[in-house]
Amino acid sequence: MTPLVTFAVLVAAVTHAGWNALAHHIKDQLLSFTLIAGGGALIGLALAPFAPFPAAGAWPYLIVSALLHVGYYVLLMRSFTLGDFGQMYPIARGTAPLIVTLLAAVFLDEVPDGRQLLGVAVACAGLTGLALWGIRGKGARPHGPALLAAGATGVAIALYTVVDGTGVRASGTPLGYIAWLMVLEGLAIPAYALWRRRAALLPQLRPYAARGLLGAALSVAAYGLVLWAQTQAPLAPVAALRESSIIVGAAIGALLFKERFGAPRIAAAAVMAVGIGLMLHAG
């Protein structure tokens, strides 16, 4: 990957961890994701008139991705409800890059070269170490349903990453693709919340509106950068590099939620940095 692509994905990682922290900070997760998904749809509608319309070949991928993203939101809500941010976030994000590497090799013929594959493997080792430290820390350990929800979230991430990596390349317009993806995926959760809460929904949303809409803006920015990067580089290193957001997430968990960071997480961050260096100089 070029330095510019690497920088874009690292910025995406920081913004991604930020919106996940905002989502976790709103204790009523249905309200949290209603604001983030609904705000993303509004941003998509605002962007769409200023972006080229995605090519016809991209629309099947957009529809499948929107369904996968709704599933991802549901699983992520469940994970954050059942477990600590510093535990659930690393598990959910850390399981995705290796699955993406395998799927990209099988379906897109993107077989990493030796150094690139080593970089992905080293980065994933750092991610795995961070996830395991989250489980083994002194805080409350996640139980079976929490681990299952976080692991399933990781599978959903891998699936939509490969679908979107293919779709955005077919679209001819990363900006148009992200705009319409946000519109398509952003309607389901607000519609469900309206059905569940009815007239009570708007008063319940109001106290969290600013935080939720900020989370929506960060979410759109983060994924828009990733989609652009997927048009410039193979999916596997982009996916692994994006998950450096776990390091940021661990730091946020320590600073804002008073969760442990500790020497093992510092070591995991160092391993992740080595993996990033290998991916940067691959090819």
C-alpha positions as CSV (number, residue, x, y, z in Angstrom):
1,M,0.0,0.0,0.0
2,T,1.1,3.6,-0.6
3,P,1.7,6.0,2.3
4,L,-1.5,7.9,1.2
5,V,-3.7,4.8,1.4
6,T,-2.1,3.8,4.7
7,F,-2.7,7.3,6.1
8,A,-6.4,7.2,4.9
9,V,-7.1,3.9,6.5
10,L,-5.4,4.9,9.8
11,V,-7.6,8.0,9.9
12,A,-10.6,5.7,9.3
13,A,-9.5,3.5,12.2
14,V,-9.4,6.5,14.6
15,T,-12.8,7.8,13.5
16,H,-14.3,4.3,13.6
17,A,-13.2,3.7,17.2
18,G,-14.6,7.1,18.0
19,W,-18.1,6.3,16.7
20,N,-18.1,2.9,18.4
21,A,-17.2,4.6,21.7
22,L,-20.0,7.1,21.2
23,A,-22.4,4.3,20.5
24,H,-21.4,2.4,23.6
25,H,-21.6,5.5,25.8
26,I,-25.4,5.7,25.1
27,K,-26.7,3.0,27.3
28,D,-29.9,2.4,25.5
29,Q,-28.4,0.8,22.4
30,L,-31.6,1.0,20.3
31,L,-31.5,4.8,20.7
32,S,-27.8,4.9,20.0
33,F,-27.9,2.9,16.7
34,T,-31.2,4.7,15.7
35,L,-29.3,8.0,15.8
36,I,-26.2,6.6,14.1
37,A,-28.0,4.6,11.3
38,G,-30.6,7.3,10.8
39,G,-28.0,10.1,10.8
40,G,-25.9,8.1,8.3
41,A,-29.0,7.9,6.0
42,L,-29.5,11.7,6.2
43,I,-25.8,12.3,5.4
44,G,-26.1,9.9,2.5
45,L,-29.1,11.7,1.2
46,A,-27.2,15.0,1.4
47,L,-24.2,13.6,-0.4
48,A,-26.1,11.7,-3.2
49,P,-26.9,14.8,-5.4
50,F,-23.2,15.8,-5.4
51,A,-21.8,12.3,-6.3
52,P,-21.9,10.3,-9.5
53,F,-24.6,7.7,-9.6
54,P,-23.1,4.2,-9.0
55,A,-22.9,2.0,-12.1
56,A,-25.6,-0.7,-12.5
57,G,-23.2,-3.5,-11.7
58,A,-22.7,-2.1,-8.2
59,W,-26.3,-2.3,-7.1
60,P,-26.6,-6.0,-6.3
61,Y,-23.6,-5.5,-4.0
62,L,-25.1,-2.4,-2.4
63,I,-28.3,-4.3,-1.6
64,V,-26.5,-7.3,-0.1
65,S,-24.1,-5.0,1.8
66,A,-27.0,-3.0,3.3
67,L,-28.6,-6.2,4.6
68,L,-25.2,-7.3,6.0
69,H,-24.7,-3.9,7.7
70,V,-28.1,-4.1,9.3
71,G,-27.2,-7.5,10.7
72,Y,-23.8,-6.1,11.8
73,Y,-25.6,-3.2,13.7
74,V,-27.9,-5.7,15.4
75,L,-25.0,-7.9,16.5
76,L,-22.9,-5.0,17.6
77,M,-25.8,-3.6,19.7
78,R,-26.1,-7.0,21.3
79,S,-22.3,-7.2,22.0
80,F,-22.2,-3.8,23.6
81,T,-25.3,-4.6,25.7
82,L,-23.7,-7.9,27.0
83,G,-20.1,-6.9,27.5
84,D,-17.5,-4.2,28.2
85,F,-16.5,-2.0,25.3
86,G,-12.8,-2.9,25.8
87,Q,-13.7,-6.6,25.6
88,M,-16.3,-6.7,22.9
89,Y,-14.7,-4.2,20.4
90,P,-11.4,-6.1,20.0
91,I,-13.2,-9.5,19.6
92,A,-15.6,-8.2,17.1
93,R,-12.9,-6.4,15.0
94,G,-10.1,-8.8,15.5
95,T,-11.8,-11.8,13.9
96,A,-12.4,-10.1,10.6
97,P,-9.1,-9.6,8.8
98,L,-8.1,-13.2,8.4
99,I,-11.6,-14.1,7.1
100,V,-11.3,-11.2,4.6
101,T,-7.9,-12.5,3.5
102,L,-9.3,-16.0,2.8
103,L,-12.5,-14.7,1.1
104,A,-10.5,-12.2,-1.1
105,A,-8.1,-15.0,-2.2
106,V,-10.9,-17.4,-3.0
107,F,-13.5,-15.1,-4.7
108,L,-11.4,-12.1,-6.0
109,D,-8.1,-13.9,-6.7
110,E,-6.3,-11.5,-4.4
111,V,-3.5,-13.7,-3.1
112,P,-1.2,-11.7,-0.9
113,D,2.6,-11.8,-1.6
114,G,4.9,-13.1,1.1
115,R,5.6,-9.9,2.9
116,Q,2.0,-8.7,2.6
117,L,0.7,-11.9,4.0
118,L,3.2,-11.8,6.8
119,G,2.1,-8.2,7.6
120,V,-1.5,-9.3,7.8
121,A,-0.6,-12.3,10.0
122,V,1.5,-10.2,12.4
123,A,-1.2,-7.5,12.6
124,C,-3.8,-10.2,13.4
125,A,-1.5,-11.6,16.1
126,G,-1.5,-8.2,17.7
127,L,-5.3,-7.9,17.4
128,T,-5.8,-11.4,18.8
129,G,-3.5,-10.6,21.8
130,L,-5.5,-7.5,22.5
131,A,-8.8,-9.4,22.3
132,L,-7.5,-12.2,24.6
133,W,-6.2,-9.6,27.1
134,G,-9.6,-8.0,27.1
135,I,-11.1,-11.4,28.1
136,R,-8.5,-12.3,30.7
137,G,-8.4,-8.9,32.4
138,K,-9.6,-8.3,36.0
139,G,-12.9,-6.9,34.8
140,A,-16.1,-8.9,34.4
141,R,-15.4,-11.7,31.9
142,P,-17.9,-11.9,29.0
143,H,-20.2,-14.9,29.1
144,G,-21.0,-17.2,26.2
145,P,-23.7,-15.1,24.6
146,A,-21.5,-12.0,24.6
147,L,-18.6,-13.9,23.0
148,L,-20.9,-15.4,20.4
149,A,-22.4,-12.0,19.5
150,A,-18.9,-10.4,19.2
151,G,-17.6,-13.3,17.1
152,A,-20.7,-13.2,14.8
153,T,-20.1,-9.4,14.5
154,G,-16.6,-10.2,13.2
155,V,-18.0,-12.6,10.6
156,A,-20.5,-9.9,9.4
157,I,-17.7,-7.4,9.2
158,A,-15.6,-9.8,7.0
159,L,-18.6,-10.5,4.7
160,Y,-19.6,-6.9,4.1
161,T,-15.9,-5.9,3.6
162,V,-15.6,-8.3,0.7
163,V,-19.0,-7.4,-0.7
164,D,-18.2,-3.7,-0.5
165,G,-14.7,-4.1,-1.8
166,T,-16.1,-5.7,-5.0
167,G,-19.1,-3.3,-5.2
168,V,-17.2,-0.1,-4.8
169,R,-14.8,-1.1,-7.6
170,A,-17.8,-1.9,-9.9
171,S,-19.5,1.4,-9.0
172,G,-16.9,3.8,-10.5
173,T,-17.6,6.2,-7.6
174,P,-16.6,5.6,-4.0
175,L,-18.5,8.8,-2.9
176,G,-21.7,7.7,-4.7
177,Y,-21.3,4.2,-3.3
178,I,-21.0,5.3,0.3
179,A,-23.9,7.8,-0.1
180,W,-26.3,5.2,-1.4
181,L,-25.1,2.5,1.0
182,M,-25.8,4.8,4.0
183,V,-29.3,5.5,2.6
184,L,-30.1,1.8,2.1
185,E,-28.7,0.6,5.4
186,G,-29.8,3.5,7.5
187,L,-33.6,3.1,7.3
188,A,-34.1,-0.3,9.0
189,I,-33.1,0.4,12.6
190,P,-34.9,3.7,12.9
191,A,-38.1,2.1,11.4
192,Y,-37.8,-0.7,13.9
193,A,-37.3,1.8,16.8
194,L,-40.3,3.7,15.7
195,W,-42.4,0.6,15.6
196,R,-41.1,-0.4,19.1
197,R,-41.2,3.0,20.9
198,R,-43.8,4.9,18.8
199,A,-44.6,8.3,20.2
200,A,-42.1,8.0,22.9
201,L,-39.1,7.6,20.5
202,L,-38.5,11.3,19.7
203,P,-38.4,12.5,23.4
204,Q,-36.1,9.6,24.2
205,L,-33.8,10.5,21.3
206,R,-33.5,14.2,22.0
207,P,-31.0,14.1,25.0
208,Y,-28.6,12.0,22.9
209,A,-29.1,13.6,19.5
210,A,-25.8,15.5,19.4
211,R,-23.7,12.5,20.4
212,G,-25.6,10.2,18.1
213,L,-25.3,12.4,15.1
214,L,-21.6,13.0,15.7
215,G,-21.3,9.2,15.8
216,A,-23.1,9.0,12.4
217,A,-20.8,11.6,10.8
218,L,-17.7,9.7,12.1
219,S,-19.2,6.4,10.8
220,V,-19.7,7.8,7.3
221,A,-16.3,9.4,7.2
222,A,-14.6,6.2,8.5
223,Y,-16.2,3.9,6.0
224,G,-16.0,6.3,3.1
225,L,-12.2,6.4,3.6
226,V,-12.1,2.6,3.7
227,L,-14.1,2.2,0.5
228,W,-11.8,4.6,-1.3
229,A,-8.8,2.6,0.0
230,Q,-10.4,-0.6,-1.3
231,T,-10.2,0.9,-4.8
232,Q,-6.5,1.5,-4.4
233,A,-5.2,-1.6,-2.7
234,P,-6.0,-5.3,-2.1
235,L,-8.7,-6.0,0.5
236,A,-6.7,-8.0,3.0
237,P,-4.1,-5.4,4.1
238,V,-6.8,-2.7,4.1
239,A,-9.0,-4.8,6.4
240,A,-6.1,-5.6,8.7
241,L,-4.8,-2.0,8.8
242,R,-8.4,-0.7,9.5
243,E,-8.5,-2.9,12.6
244,S,-5.8,-0.8,14.2
245,S,-8.9,0.9,15.4
246,I,-8.8,-1.7,18.2
247,I,-5.8,0.0,19.7
248,V,-7.6,3.3,19.6
249,G,-10.7,1.6,21.1
250,A,-8.6,0.1,23.9
251,A,-7.2,3.5,24.7
252,I,-10.7,5.1,24.7
253,G,-12.0,2.3,26.9
254,A,-9.2,3.1,29.4
255,L,-9.7,6.8,29.3
256,L,-13.4,7.2,29.1
257,F,-14.8,4.0,30.6
258,K,-12.1,3.3,33.2
259,E,-11.3,-0.1,31.7
260,R,-7.8,-1.5,32.0
261,F,-5.1,-0.9,29.4
262,G,-2.0,-2.4,30.8
263,A,1.4,-3.6,29.4
264,P,-0.1,-6.5,27.4
265,R,-2.1,-4.0,25.3
266,I,0.9,-1.9,24.8
267,A,2.8,-5.0,23.5
268,A,-0.1,-5.9,21.3
269,A,-0.1,-2.3,19.8
270,A,3.7,-2.7,19.1
271,V,3.0,-6.0,17.3
272,M,0.3,-4.3,15.3
273,A,2.7,-1.5,14.4
274,V,5.2,-4.1,13.0
275,G,2.4,-5.6,10.9
276,I,1.5,-2.2,9.6
277,G,5.1,-1.6,8.6
278,L,5.3,-4.9,6.7
279,M,2.1,-4.1,4.9
280,L,3.2,-0.6,4.0
281,H,6.4,-1.9,2.4
282,A,4.8,-4.9,0.7
283,G,4.8,-5.2,-3.1
